């Protein structure tokens, strides 16, 4: 059950979107001059935890697929067999074959450059086990080890699924950020994504909503608007 106030959430999303479209908005009684940017701003939920000890309490980690893709601009590269490379070519997705990977010669700098170039990777099932041997530990260290792409998987569907998937992972900080939308989306979609993301995080916590302190919504360049107190 979500503890977010639907009206407050709707108002916050509209404020964030108005600011990003260049309209002036009022946040906490202060007038903010809006500015339209020349890129698509991501909308993030910024969540602070309370009554939670990151040292003593159990660390948590979980992924959740949102109904609407928050960051469609995420870049994917397919590390594939011949069939998958051909499929990637057809749908306009970057791809590398075994031969392409061998050319990197496990060079740490080249592997690091590759990992920075893309947000995530897919790999054919007959190639994924060879990744550590071909590239070394570079992709794993970057937190971008490829996701398995099965022979019967629809590549575009798999890419869209990963673009729509968010991850919560507790480290040593009490603040978590997660993408819930972007300024080109319908406000309703951002609201639904935010509700679901918040509910999912609460389900991972020991005392659920009692462990959540505040939640803010913020576009990449915009002000933070509080939606949970």
LUMFIVO-934081 format. One line per 4 residues: number of its first residue (from 1); for each residue x negated, y negated, z negated of C-alpha. Coordinates in nm, 3 decimals, always signed. Each point is the difference from the previous one (the first is absolute). Layout:
<atoms>
NUM	X Y Z ~ ...
</atoms>
This chain:
<atoms>
1	+0.000 +0.000 +0.000 ~ -0.150 -0.333 +0.104 ~ -0.034 -0.275 -0.258 ~ -0.049 -0.268 +0.266
5	+0.273 -0.261 +0.026 ~ +0.130 +0.023 +0.359 ~ +0.092 -0.370 +0.026 ~ -0.334 -0.115 -0.142
9	-0.184 +0.234 +0.238 ~ +0.198 -0.124 +0.302 ~ -0.071 -0.362 -0.096 ~ -0.372 +0.072 -0.045
13	-0.029 +0.172 +0.340 ~ +0.177 -0.293 +0.168 ~ -0.234 -0.247 -0.177 ~ -0.310 +0.193 +0.113
17	+0.128 +0.016 +0.359 ~ +0.103 -0.367 +0.011 ~ -0.345 -0.109 -0.120 ~ -0.168 +0.216 +0.266
21	+0.223 -0.147 +0.272 ~ -0.116 -0.352 -0.092 ~ +0.291 -0.109 -0.221 ~ -0.057 -0.171 -0.336
25	+0.108 +0.207 -0.299 ~ +0.030 -0.042 -0.374 ~ -0.181 +0.250 -0.225 ~ +0.029 -0.036 -0.381
29	+0.127 -0.354 +0.047 ~ -0.300 -0.101 +0.212 ~ +0.040 -0.101 +0.366 ~ -0.223 +0.207 +0.230
33	-0.067 -0.118 +0.355 ~ +0.049 +0.289 +0.239 ~ -0.235 +0.080 +0.283 ~ +0.040 +0.235 +0.296
37	-0.314 +0.206 +0.067 ~ -0.118 +0.136 +0.332 ~ +0.008 +0.361 -0.122 ~ +0.263 +0.227 -0.152
41	-0.020 -0.036 -0.376 ~ +0.046 +0.309 -0.216 ~ +0.237 -0.020 -0.297 ~ -0.141 +0.165 -0.312
45	+0.146 +0.097 -0.334 ~ -0.245 -0.087 -0.280 ~ +0.074 +0.204 -0.310 ~ -0.153 -0.037 -0.347
49	+0.028 +0.281 -0.251 ~ +0.055 -0.025 -0.375 ~ -0.032 +0.238 -0.297 ~ -0.236 +0.203 +0.214
53	-0.360 +0.088 -0.080 ~ -0.195 +0.069 +0.321 ~ -0.272 +0.170 -0.205 ~ +0.207 +0.225 -0.226
57	+0.322 +0.054 +0.194 ~ +0.015 +0.247 +0.285 ~ -0.097 -0.147 +0.336 ~ +0.271 +0.023 +0.262
61	+0.002 +0.018 +0.376 ~ +0.283 +0.040 +0.247 ~ +0.108 -0.074 +0.356 ~ +0.345 -0.095 +0.124
65	+0.141 -0.052 +0.351 ~ +0.197 -0.323 +0.033 ~ +0.300 -0.011 +0.239 ~ -0.140 -0.304 +0.190
69	-0.366 -0.032 +0.106 ~ -0.156 -0.285 -0.202 ~ -0.324 -0.030 +0.201 ~ +0.052 +0.095 +0.366
73	-0.338 -0.153 +0.091 ~ -0.199 +0.274 -0.181 ~ -0.251 +0.155 +0.242 ~ -0.027 +0.375 +0.049
77	-0.265 +0.210 +0.170 ~ +0.059 +0.363 +0.096 ~ -0.296 +0.234 -0.039 ~ +0.137 +0.263 +0.228
81	-0.030 +0.302 +0.221 ~ +0.054 -0.041 +0.374 ~ +0.381 +0.024 -0.025 ~ +0.027 -0.256 -0.280
85	-0.244 -0.240 +0.168 ~ +0.211 +0.018 +0.316 ~ +0.318 -0.063 -0.203 ~ -0.162 -0.296 -0.178
89	-0.102 -0.146 +0.336 ~ +0.361 +0.022 +0.120 ~ +0.140 -0.195 -0.296 ~ -0.285 -0.252 -0.012
93	-0.172 +0.117 -0.319 ~ -0.380 -0.003 -0.040 ~ -0.154 +0.346 -0.010 ~ -0.334 +0.181 -0.029
97	-0.091 +0.353 +0.105 ~ -0.253 +0.237 -0.161 ~ -0.259 -0.121 +0.251 ~ +0.067 -0.363 -0.097
101	-0.047 +0.087 -0.367 ~ -0.322 +0.188 +0.070 ~ -0.142 -0.315 +0.162 ~ +0.023 -0.178 -0.337
105	-0.261 +0.252 -0.119 ~ +0.112 -0.036 -0.366 ~ -0.148 -0.351 +0.005 ~ +0.129 -0.159 -0.323
109	+0.021 -0.349 +0.148 ~ +0.194 +0.119 +0.306 ~ +0.239 +0.209 -0.211 ~ +0.055 -0.296 -0.235
113	+0.068 -0.223 +0.301 ~ +0.251 +0.257 +0.129 ~ +0.178 +0.014 -0.338 ~ +0.028 -0.381 -0.011
117	+0.138 -0.013 +0.354 ~ +0.316 +0.197 -0.087 ~ +0.249 +0.011 -0.286 ~ +0.056 +0.376 +0.021
121	-0.091 +0.308 +0.204 ~ +0.180 +0.308 +0.128 ~ -0.183 +0.319 +0.086 ~ +0.093 +0.319 +0.186
125	+0.021 +0.311 -0.221 ~ -0.288 +0.172 +0.183 ~ -0.222 -0.307 -0.045 ~ +0.077 -0.124 -0.352
129	-0.223 +0.262 -0.170 ~ -0.292 -0.112 +0.215 ~ +0.026 -0.368 -0.101 ~ -0.241 +0.020 -0.299
133	-0.255 +0.189 +0.215 ~ +0.034 -0.244 +0.291 ~ +0.022 -0.329 -0.190 ~ -0.126 +0.068 -0.352
137	+0.191 -0.139 -0.303 ~ +0.054 -0.352 +0.144 ~ +0.375 +0.018 +0.065 ~ +0.065 +0.169 -0.336
141	-0.197 -0.270 -0.184 ~ +0.204 -0.267 +0.179 ~ +0.322 +0.175 -0.110 ~ +0.089 +0.066 +0.363
145	-0.046 +0.373 +0.048 ~ +0.231 +0.096 +0.290 ~ +0.356 +0.122 -0.044 ~ +0.073 +0.333 +0.168
149	+0.174 -0.015 +0.337 ~ +0.155 +0.339 +0.073 ~ +0.044 +0.142 +0.354 ~ +0.379 -0.044 -0.015
153	-0.003 -0.344 -0.169 ~ +0.134 -0.300 +0.188 ~ -0.299 -0.237 +0.000 ~ +0.201 -0.324 +0.006
157	+0.226 +0.122 -0.281 ~ -0.305 +0.097 -0.208 ~ -0.158 -0.343 +0.056 ~ +0.324 -0.180 -0.093
161	+0.034 +0.221 -0.310 ~ -0.350 -0.098 -0.119 ~ +0.064 -0.368 +0.073 ~ +0.314 +0.020 -0.215
165	-0.171 +0.183 -0.289 ~ -0.113 -0.193 -0.308 ~ -0.231 +0.122 -0.273 ~ -0.013 -0.080 -0.370
169	-0.320 +0.095 -0.177 ~ -0.090 -0.097 -0.355 ~ -0.359 -0.107 -0.040 ~ -0.139 -0.221 -0.274
173	+0.213 -0.306 +0.068 ~ +0.350 -0.076 -0.122 ~ +0.113 -0.162 +0.324 ~ +0.113 +0.187 +0.313
177	+0.064 -0.143 +0.348 ~ +0.200 +0.178 +0.267 ~ +0.129 -0.107 +0.343 ~ +0.381 +0.002 +0.015
181	+0.059 -0.189 +0.324 ~ -0.101 -0.277 +0.236 ~ +0.152 -0.333 +0.099 ~ +0.144 +0.128 +0.330
185	+0.220 +0.254 -0.176 ~ +0.363 -0.040 -0.095 ~ +0.031 -0.128 -0.360 ~ +0.223 +0.295 -0.087
189	-0.272 +0.247 +0.107 ~ -0.256 -0.175 -0.223 ~ +0.245 +0.013 -0.293 ~ +0.063 +0.374 +0.045
193	-0.374 +0.073 +0.035 ~ -0.073 -0.202 -0.317 ~ +0.272 +0.177 -0.199 ~ -0.120 +0.345 +0.108
197	-0.370 -0.078 -0.056 ~ +0.074 -0.132 -0.352 ~ +0.217 +0.301 -0.087 ~ -0.269 +0.237 +0.123
201	-0.270 -0.171 -0.207 ~ +0.226 +0.013 -0.309 ~ +0.046 +0.376 +0.056 ~ -0.380 +0.046 -0.017
205	-0.033 -0.184 -0.333 ~ +0.019 +0.163 -0.343 ~ +0.273 -0.235 -0.127 ~ +0.129 -0.090 +0.347
209	+0.140 -0.358 +0.015 ~ -0.118 -0.065 -0.356 ~ -0.357 +0.011 +0.136 ~ +0.069 -0.269 +0.263
213	-0.067 -0.357 -0.116 ~ +0.061 -0.232 +0.294 ~ +0.050 +0.037 +0.375 ~ -0.068 -0.276 +0.251
217	+0.057 -0.017 +0.375 ~ -0.254 -0.183 +0.214 ~ -0.080 -0.041 +0.368 ~ -0.368 +0.001 +0.104
221	-0.034 -0.380 -0.017 ~ +0.308 -0.089 -0.204 ~ +0.079 -0.067 -0.367 ~ +0.092 +0.280 -0.243
225	+0.371 +0.024 -0.083 ~ +0.096 +0.195 -0.313 ~ +0.270 +0.265 +0.039 ~ -0.037 +0.192 -0.328
229	-0.065 -0.145 -0.347
</atoms>
